[in-house]
Amino acid sequence: MHIVDAQVHIWTSSTPQRPWLPPGPDIPSPHKPVPFTMDDLLREMDAAGVHRALIVTPLWEGIRNDLVLAAAQAHPDRLAVMGRLDPVAPASRGLIPTWLQQPGMLGLRLLFRPAERPQLTEGRVDWLWPEAEKAGVPIMVFAQHADLHLIDRVADRCPGLKLVIDHLGLTRGKDEEAFRELDKLLLLARRPNVAVKASCLPHYTADAYPYRSLHPHLRRVYDAFGPRRMFWGTDLTRLPCSYRQAVTMFTEEIPWLTAEDKEWIMGRGICEWIGWKLPSRVDMT
């Protein structure tokens, strides 16, 4: 089984030449007080048995992709990037047609946290969806459950656009509070161009490994989207457990997942969705 993490971060030190954004209501402090580098990530992946990872730039690094692209270009067999741009900046409008020509770049990640919500709710990014559809650029979306009806409209208007909802749409709280509006995510399963990232989940429960309180919620997602549109991920630097436990929670602790289900959820699904070709030894027909 080829294991692919659908979301990790790396970052370097804050310097005058390359400063972090100051922490604030919508800019968190770094997950760790020291840099977490490409080499740190690869060591963690090796120890946990993770073959590949998709890197997204953390918020405190700002909207730039130089560090993550350098990592993907150094290890194209193991790392790739879902990049960031400012969707309301006029200069961004010319970037989409050639976005995937950047070595190591496989798509976009958009965040609609409280400060950015008007970009979505007021239609300020409406130009982007059809442009990405035309260019074949898949998009990962961080948005709260209450806003997912807007993503449903995007998926309906742009049926050729591949969309992935981050963290099952979870943005705050734990356990019942976090999952209270999960039905709003499940409604998106009717759109064949929408998938979900089952990522960062231990962060949204007070339970301990193997996080059995999460399993009923995962079953609902599985029943709605199926294993081919449900992608395992961790947000590694936020995990309250070991990286290996984040793997084995899915591969060993959920008895209703079949071997084929795990093949799709743990890596094949995300790679096929975003066009990251698997090595020939794990290609399947």
TITORVEX-920445 format. One record per residue (C-alpha): x, y, z; chain; residue in one letter; residue number from 1. Coordinates in nm, 3 decimals. Layout:
(node (X; Y; Z); 'A'; 'a'; NUM)
...
//
This chain:
(node (0.000; 0.000; 0.000); 'A'; 'm'; 1)
(node (0.139; 0.336; -0.107); 'A'; 'h'; 2)
(node (0.072; 0.579; 0.181); 'A'; 'i'; 3)
(node (0.034; 0.946; 0.087); 'A'; 'v'; 4)
(node (-0.030; 1.221; 0.340); 'A'; 'd'; 5)
(node (-0.273; 1.473; 0.190); 'A'; 'a'; 6)
(node (-0.153; 1.761; 0.410); 'A'; 'q'; 7)
(node (0.169; 1.854; 0.585); 'A'; 'v'; 8)
(node (0.352; 2.182; 0.649); 'A'; 'h'; 9)
(node (0.717; 2.279; 0.651); 'A'; 'i'; 10)
(node (0.866; 2.616; 0.741); 'A'; 'w'; 11)
(node (1.192; 2.789; 0.812); 'A'; 't'; 12)
(node (1.306; 3.054; 1.059); 'A'; 's'; 13)
(node (1.162; 3.402; 1.055); 'A'; 's'; 14)
(node (1.425; 3.645; 0.927); 'A'; 't'; 15)
(node (1.419; 4.011; 0.817); 'A'; 'p'; 16)
(node (1.450; 3.890; 0.459); 'A'; 'q'; 17)
(node (1.175; 3.631; 0.498); 'A'; 'r'; 18)
(node (0.961; 3.721; 0.802); 'A'; 'p'; 19)
(node (0.666; 3.530; 0.937); 'A'; 'w'; 20)
(node (0.335; 3.708; 0.958); 'A'; 'l'; 21)
(node (0.262; 3.835; 1.310); 'A'; 'p'; 22)
(node (0.020; 3.613; 1.507); 'A'; 'p'; 23)
(node (-0.336; 3.735; 1.523); 'A'; 'g'; 24)
(node (-0.698; 3.615; 1.525); 'A'; 'p'; 25)
(node (-0.656; 3.458; 1.179); 'A'; 'd'; 26)
(node (-0.281; 3.391; 1.182); 'A'; 'i'; 27)
(node (-0.186; 3.120; 1.432); 'A'; 'p'; 28)
(node (0.149; 3.090; 1.598); 'A'; 's'; 29)
(node (0.371; 2.823; 1.441); 'A'; 'p'; 30)
(node (0.275; 2.469; 1.537); 'A'; 'h'; 31)
(node (0.625; 2.428; 1.681); 'A'; 'k'; 32)
(node (0.849; 2.705; 1.815); 'A'; 'p'; 33)
(node (1.136; 2.599; 1.587); 'A'; 'v'; 34)
(node (1.145; 2.543; 1.211); 'A'; 'p'; 35)
(node (1.013; 2.216; 1.072); 'A'; 'f'; 36)
(node (1.213; 2.158; 0.759); 'A'; 't'; 37)
(node (1.204; 1.932; 0.457); 'A'; 'm'; 38)
(node (1.464; 1.708; 0.622); 'A'; 'd'; 39)
(node (1.256; 1.689; 0.941); 'A'; 'd'; 40)
(node (0.953; 1.591; 0.736); 'A'; 'l'; 41)
(node (1.136; 1.320; 0.544); 'A'; 'l'; 42)
(node (1.270; 1.169; 0.865); 'A'; 'r'; 43)
(node (0.920; 1.159; 1.012); 'A'; 'e'; 44)
(node (0.782; 1.004; 0.694); 'A'; 'm'; 45)
(node (1.049; 0.735; 0.692); 'A'; 'd'; 46)
(node (0.986; 0.647; 1.056); 'A'; 'a'; 47)
(node (0.608; 0.628; 1.008); 'A'; 'a'; 48)
(node (0.610; 0.442; 0.678); 'A'; 'g'; 49)
(node (0.467; 0.729; 0.474); 'A'; 'v'; 50)
(node (0.579; 0.723; 0.112); 'A'; 'h'; 51)
(node (0.464; 1.066; -0.010); 'A'; 'r'; 52)
(node (0.325; 1.392; 0.124); 'A'; 'a'; 53)
(node (0.152; 1.698; -0.013); 'A'; 'l'; 54)
(node (0.293; 2.019; 0.134); 'A'; 'i'; 55)
(node (0.091; 2.334; 0.186); 'A'; 'v'; 56)
(node (0.244; 2.660; 0.305); 'A'; 't'; 57)
(node (0.151; 2.735; 0.669); 'A'; 'p'; 58)
(node (-0.037; 3.056; 0.739); 'A'; 'l'; 59)
(node (0.245; 3.226; 0.928); 'A'; 'w'; 60)
(node (0.469; 3.197; 0.621); 'A'; 'e'; 61)
(node (0.232; 3.413; 0.422); 'A'; 'g'; 62)
(node (0.126; 3.356; 0.063); 'A'; 'i'; 63)
(node (0.446; 3.228; -0.092); 'A'; 'r'; 64)
(node (0.550; 2.895; -0.233); 'A'; 'n'; 65)
(node (0.927; 2.919; -0.273); 'A'; 'd'; 66)
(node (1.022; 2.696; 0.023); 'A'; 'l'; 67)
(node (0.767; 2.424; -0.045); 'A'; 'v'; 68)
(node (0.841; 2.414; -0.417); 'A'; 'l'; 69)
(node (1.213; 2.382; -0.348); 'A'; 'a'; 70)
(node (1.137; 2.078; -0.130); 'A'; 'a'; 71)
(node (0.919; 1.920; -0.399); 'A'; 'a'; 72)
(node (1.180; 1.984; -0.665); 'A'; 'q'; 73)
(node (1.450; 1.827; -0.447); 'A'; 'a'; 74)
(node (1.238; 1.513; -0.386); 'A'; 'h'; 75)
(node (0.983; 1.487; -0.669); 'A'; 'p'; 76)
(node (0.922; 1.119; -0.597); 'A'; 'd'; 77)
(node (0.811; 1.194; -0.240); 'A'; 'r'; 78)
(node (0.690; 1.555; -0.212); 'A'; 'l'; 79)
(node (0.455; 1.779; -0.406); 'A'; 'a'; 80)
(node (0.276; 2.109; -0.343); 'A'; 'v'; 81)
(node (-0.074; 2.246; -0.326); 'A'; 'm'; 82)
(node (0.022; 2.611; -0.353); 'A'; 'g'; 83)
(node (-0.123; 2.937; -0.229); 'A'; 'r'; 84)
(node (-0.208; 3.263; -0.401); 'A'; 'l'; 85)
(node (-0.402; 3.573; -0.307); 'A'; 'd'; 86)
(node (-0.733; 3.517; -0.490); 'A'; 'p'; 87)
(node (-0.837; 3.882; -0.472); 'A'; 'v'; 88)
(node (-0.508; 4.029; -0.596); 'A'; 'a'; 89)
(node (-0.536; 4.151; -0.957); 'A'; 'p'; 90)
(node (-0.200; 3.993; -1.041); 'A'; 'a'; 91)
(node (-0.331; 3.649; -0.950); 'A'; 's'; 92)
(node (-0.569; 3.644; -1.245); 'A'; 'r'; 93)
(node (-0.288; 3.576; -1.487); 'A'; 'g'; 94)
(node (-0.131; 3.293; -1.291); 'A'; 'l'; 95)
(node (-0.383; 3.012; -1.328); 'A'; 'i'; 96)
(node (-0.324; 2.912; -1.694); 'A'; 'p'; 97)
(node (0.040; 2.829; -1.621); 'A'; 't'; 98)
(node (0.005; 2.732; -1.253); 'A'; 'w'; 99)
(node (0.080; 2.364; -1.308); 'A'; 'l'; 100)
(node (0.390; 2.442; -1.515); 'A'; 'q'; 101)
(node (0.578; 2.512; -1.192); 'A'; 'q'; 102)
(node (0.781; 2.196; -1.117); 'A'; 'p'; 103)
(node (0.635; 2.024; -0.812); 'A'; 'g'; 104)
(node (0.304; 2.215; -0.819); 'A'; 'm'; 105)
(node (-0.012; 2.002; -0.840); 'A'; 'l'; 106)
(node (-0.287; 2.245; -0.741); 'A'; 'g'; 107)
(node (-0.413; 2.524; -0.517); 'A'; 'l'; 108)
(node (-0.520; 2.555; -0.156); 'A'; 'r'; 109)
(node (-0.767; 2.828; -0.061); 'A'; 'l'; 110)
(node (-0.847; 2.924; 0.298); 'A'; 'l'; 111)
(node (-1.171; 3.089; 0.398); 'A'; 'f'; 112)
(node (-1.106; 3.154; 0.765); 'A'; 'r'; 113)
(node (-1.306; 3.437; 0.930); 'A'; 'p'; 114)
(node (-1.094; 3.713; 0.777); 'A'; 'a'; 115)
(node (-1.120; 3.561; 0.429); 'A'; 'e'; 116)
(node (-1.486; 3.451; 0.444); 'A'; 'r'; 117)
(node (-1.611; 3.757; 0.251); 'A'; 'p'; 118)
(node (-1.398; 3.643; -0.044); 'A'; 'q'; 119)
(node (-1.628; 3.343; -0.064); 'A'; 'l'; 120)
(node (-1.958; 3.474; 0.068); 'A'; 't'; 121)
(node (-1.948; 3.794; -0.139); 'A'; 'e'; 122)
(node (-1.829; 3.625; -0.458); 'A'; 'g'; 123)
(node (-1.489; 3.794; -0.471); 'A'; 'r'; 124)
(node (-1.324; 3.474; -0.593); 'A'; 'v'; 125)
(node (-1.591; 3.379; -0.844); 'A'; 'd'; 126)
(node (-1.346; 3.446; -1.127); 'A'; 'w'; 127)
(node (-1.109; 3.175; -1.001); 'A'; 'l'; 128)
(node (-1.329; 2.865; -1.018); 'A'; 'w'; 129)
(node (-1.388; 2.857; -1.396); 'A'; 'p'; 130)
(node (-1.027; 2.956; -1.462); 'A'; 'e'; 131)
(node (-0.904; 2.664; -1.252); 'A'; 'a'; 132)
(node (-1.153; 2.432; -1.419); 'A'; 'e'; 133)
(node (-1.029; 2.537; -1.762); 'A'; 'k'; 134)
(node (-0.663; 2.494; -1.664); 'A'; 'a'; 135)
(node (-0.720; 2.160; -1.488); 'A'; 'g'; 136)
(node (-0.601; 2.295; -1.151); 'A'; 'v'; 137)
(node (-0.747; 2.101; -0.855); 'A'; 'p'; 138)
(node (-0.830; 2.308; -0.547); 'A'; 'i'; 139)
(node (-0.826; 2.220; -0.178); 'A'; 'm'; 140)
(node (-1.062; 2.437; 0.027); 'A'; 'v'; 141)
(node (-1.053; 2.517; 0.398); 'A'; 'f'; 142)
(node (-1.405; 2.635; 0.483); 'A'; 'a'; 143)
(node (-1.647; 2.591; 0.769); 'A'; 'q'; 144)
(node (-1.955; 2.372; 0.744); 'A'; 'h'; 145)
(node (-2.186; 2.675; 0.734); 'A'; 'a'; 146)
(node (-2.027; 2.790; 0.407); 'A'; 'd'; 147)
(node (-2.021; 2.458; 0.224); 'A'; 'l'; 148)
(node (-2.344; 2.535; 0.039); 'A'; 'h'; 149)
(node (-2.138; 2.795; -0.148); 'A'; 'l'; 150)
(node (-1.886; 2.529; -0.247); 'A'; 'i'; 151)
(node (-2.179; 2.316; -0.361); 'A'; 'd'; 152)
(node (-2.278; 2.594; -0.601); 'A'; 'r'; 153)
(node (-1.921; 2.614; -0.732); 'A'; 'v'; 154)
(node (-1.912; 2.237; -0.788); 'A'; 'a'; 155)
(node (-2.244; 2.257; -0.974); 'A'; 'd'; 156)
(node (-2.134; 2.547; -1.197); 'A'; 'r'; 157)
(node (-1.789; 2.400; -1.266); 'A'; 'c'; 158)
(node (-1.838; 2.022; -1.296); 'A'; 'p'; 159)
(node (-1.489; 1.973; -1.437); 'A'; 'g'; 160)
(node (-1.321; 2.137; -1.138); 'A'; 'l'; 161)
(node (-1.172; 1.893; -0.886); 'A'; 'k'; 162)
(node (-1.244; 2.018; -0.532); 'A'; 'l'; 163)
(node (-1.127; 1.876; -0.198); 'A'; 'v'; 164)
(node (-1.272; 1.989; 0.137); 'A'; 'i'; 165)
(node (-1.002; 2.011; 0.404); 'A'; 'd'; 166)
(node (-1.036; 1.837; 0.743); 'A'; 'h'; 167)
(node (-1.393; 1.719; 0.665); 'A'; 'l'; 168)
(node (-1.492; 2.086; 0.697); 'A'; 'g'; 169)
(node (-1.398; 2.091; 1.066); 'A'; 'l'; 170)
(node (-1.273; 2.428; 1.186); 'A'; 't'; 171)
(node (-1.334; 2.449; 1.562); 'A'; 'r'; 172)
(node (-1.431; 2.259; 1.874); 'A'; 'g'; 173)
(node (-1.400; 1.893; 1.964); 'A'; 'k'; 174)
(node (-1.620; 1.586; 1.933); 'A'; 'd'; 175)
(node (-1.992; 1.668; 1.914); 'A'; 'e'; 176)
(node (-1.928; 2.040; 1.888); 'A'; 'e'; 177)
(node (-1.687; 1.989; 1.597); 'A'; 'a'; 178)
(node (-1.910; 1.743; 1.409); 'A'; 'f'; 179)
(node (-2.247; 1.904; 1.483); 'A'; 'r'; 180)
(node (-2.299; 2.023; 1.125); 'A'; 'e'; 181)
(node (-2.136; 1.734; 0.943); 'A'; 'l'; 182)
(node (-2.456; 1.683; 0.742); 'A'; 'd'; 183)
(node (-2.366; 1.998; 0.548); 'A'; 'k'; 184)
(node (-2.049; 1.827; 0.430); 'A'; 'l'; 185)
(node (-2.228; 1.504; 0.345); 'A'; 'l'; 186)
(node (-2.462; 1.690; 0.109); 'A'; 'l'; 187)
(node (-2.162; 1.761; -0.113); 'A'; 'l'; 188)
(node (-2.121; 1.390; -0.185); 'A'; 'a'; 189)
(node (-2.383; 1.428; -0.461); 'A'; 'r'; 190)
(node (-2.124; 1.625; -0.659); 'A'; 'r'; 191)
(node (-1.884; 1.378; -0.825); 'A'; 'p'; 192)
(node (-1.618; 1.649; -0.852); 'A'; 'n'; 193)
(node (-1.599; 1.698; -0.472); 'A'; 'v'; 194)
(node (-1.380; 1.486; -0.242); 'A'; 'a'; 195)
(node (-1.285; 1.521; 0.124); 'A'; 'v'; 196)
(node (-0.964; 1.513; 0.326); 'A'; 'k'; 197)
(node (-0.995; 1.305; 0.641); 'A'; 'a'; 198)
(node (-0.710; 1.507; 0.783); 'A'; 's'; 199)
(node (-0.614; 1.659; 1.118); 'A'; 'c'; 200)
(node (-0.889; 1.454; 1.285); 'A'; 'l'; 201)
(node (-0.719; 1.379; 1.621); 'A'; 'p'; 202)
(node (-0.708; 1.757; 1.672); 'A'; 'h'; 203)
(node (-1.091; 1.761; 1.684); 'A'; 'y'; 204)
(node (-1.147; 1.510; 1.965); 'A'; 't'; 205)
(node (-1.067; 1.484; 2.336); 'A'; 'a'; 206)
(node (-1.041; 1.107; 2.292); 'A'; 'd'; 207)
(node (-0.709; 0.921; 2.291); 'A'; 'a'; 208)
(node (-0.564; 0.686; 2.032); 'A'; 'y'; 209)
(node (-0.714; 0.492; 1.852); 'A'; 'p'; 210)
(node (-0.975; 0.772; 1.862); 'A'; 'y'; 211)
(node (-1.278; 0.546; 1.853); 'A'; 'r'; 212)
(node (-1.510; 0.842; 1.906); 'A'; 's'; 213)
(node (-1.412; 0.956; 1.555); 'A'; 'l'; 214)
(node (-1.497; 0.628; 1.387); 'A'; 'h'; 215)
(node (-1.878; 0.677; 1.364); 'A'; 'p'; 216)
(node (-1.825; 1.015; 1.198); 'A'; 'h'; 217)
(node (-1.576; 0.859; 0.956); 'A'; 'l'; 218)
(node (-1.830; 0.590; 0.875); 'A'; 'r'; 219)
(node (-2.085; 0.854; 0.775); 'A'; 'r'; 220)
(node (-1.831; 1.021; 0.550); 'A'; 'v'; 221)
(node (-1.729; 0.686; 0.403); 'A'; 'y'; 222)
(node (-2.091; 0.591; 0.335); 'A'; 'd'; 223)
(node (-2.152; 0.924; 0.159); 'A'; 'a'; 224)
(node (-1.833; 0.975; -0.042); 'A'; 'f'; 225)
(node (-1.691; 0.624; -0.066); 'A'; 'g'; 226)
(node (-1.323; 0.533; -0.033); 'A'; 'p'; 227)
(node (-1.222; 0.684; -0.368); 'A'; 'r'; 228)
(node (-1.319; 1.038; -0.259); 'A'; 'r'; 229)
(node (-1.198; 1.022; 0.102); 'A'; 'm'; 230)
(node (-0.828; 1.104; 0.145); 'A'; 'f'; 231)
(node (-0.616; 1.034; 0.453); 'A'; 'w'; 232)
(node (-0.400; 1.319; 0.584); 'A'; 'g'; 233)
(node (-0.256; 1.441; 0.911); 'A'; 't'; 234)
(node (-0.152; 1.806; 0.933); 'A'; 'd'; 235)
(node (0.148; 1.638; 1.096); 'A'; 'l'; 236)
(node (0.280; 1.923; 1.309); 'A'; 't'; 237)
(node (-0.058; 1.956; 1.487); 'A'; 'r'; 238)
(node (-0.092; 1.588; 1.576); 'A'; 'l'; 239)
(node (-0.150; 1.501; 1.945); 'A'; 'p'; 240)
(node (-0.028; 1.146; 1.867); 'A'; 'c'; 241)
(node (0.268; 0.995; 1.686); 'A'; 's'; 242)
(node (0.282; 1.003; 1.307); 'A'; 'y'; 243)
(node (0.277; 0.625; 1.301); 'A'; 'r'; 244)
(node (-0.041; 0.620; 1.511); 'A'; 'q'; 245)
(node (-0.206; 0.856; 1.264); 'A'; 'a'; 246)
(node (-0.135; 0.592; 1.000); 'A'; 'v'; 247)
(node (-0.242; 0.289; 1.201); 'A'; 't'; 248)
(node (-0.564; 0.450; 1.316); 'A'; 'm'; 249)
(node (-0.682; 0.390; 0.957); 'A'; 'f'; 250)
(node (-0.479; 0.085; 0.857); 'A'; 't'; 251)
(node (-0.529; -0.120; 1.175); 'A'; 'e'; 252)
(node (-0.804; 0.024; 1.397); 'A'; 'e'; 253)
(node (-1.110; 0.063; 1.171); 'A'; 'i'; 254)
(node (-1.240; -0.289; 1.112); 'A'; 'p'; 255)
(node (-1.499; -0.204; 0.846); 'A'; 'w'; 256)
(node (-1.238; -0.074; 0.600); 'A'; 'l'; 257)
(node (-1.144; -0.340; 0.347); 'A'; 't'; 258)
(node (-0.794; -0.381; 0.205); 'A'; 'a'; 259)
(node (-0.909; -0.214; -0.116); 'A'; 'e'; 260)
(node (-1.069; 0.072; 0.080); 'A'; 'd'; 261)
(node (-0.737; 0.137; 0.256); 'A'; 'k'; 262)
(node (-0.552; 0.135; -0.076); 'A'; 'e'; 263)
(node (-0.772; 0.420; -0.198); 'A'; 'w'; 264)
(node (-0.804; 0.618; 0.126); 'A'; 'i'; 265)
(node (-0.438; 0.599; 0.223); 'A'; 'm'; 266)
(node (-0.294; 0.720; -0.105); 'A'; 'g'; 267)
(node (-0.424; 0.601; -0.437); 'A'; 'r'; 268)
(node (-0.732; 0.823; -0.423); 'A'; 'g'; 269)
(node (-0.553; 1.154; -0.369); 'A'; 'i'; 270)
(node (-0.289; 1.073; -0.629); 'A'; 'c'; 271)
(node (-0.547; 0.995; -0.895); 'A'; 'e'; 272)
(node (-0.758; 1.298; -0.800); 'A'; 'w'; 273)
(node (-0.478; 1.552; -0.843); 'A'; 'i'; 274)
(node (-0.280; 1.372; -1.112); 'A'; 'g'; 275)
(node (0.025; 1.264; -0.912); 'A'; 'w'; 276)
(node (0.129; 0.948; -1.097); 'A'; 'k'; 277)
(node (0.202; 0.653; -0.874); 'A'; 'l'; 278)
(node (0.512; 0.441; -0.930); 'A'; 'p'; 279)
(node (0.450; 0.161; -1.176); 'A'; 's'; 280)
(node (0.492; -0.103; -0.908); 'A'; 'r'; 281)
(node (0.173; 0.018; -0.736); 'A'; 'v'; 282)
(node (-0.027; 0.111; -1.045); 'A'; 'd'; 283)
(node (-0.360; -0.079; -1.046); 'A'; 'm'; 284)
(node (-0.625; -0.125; -1.309); 'A'; 't'; 285)
//
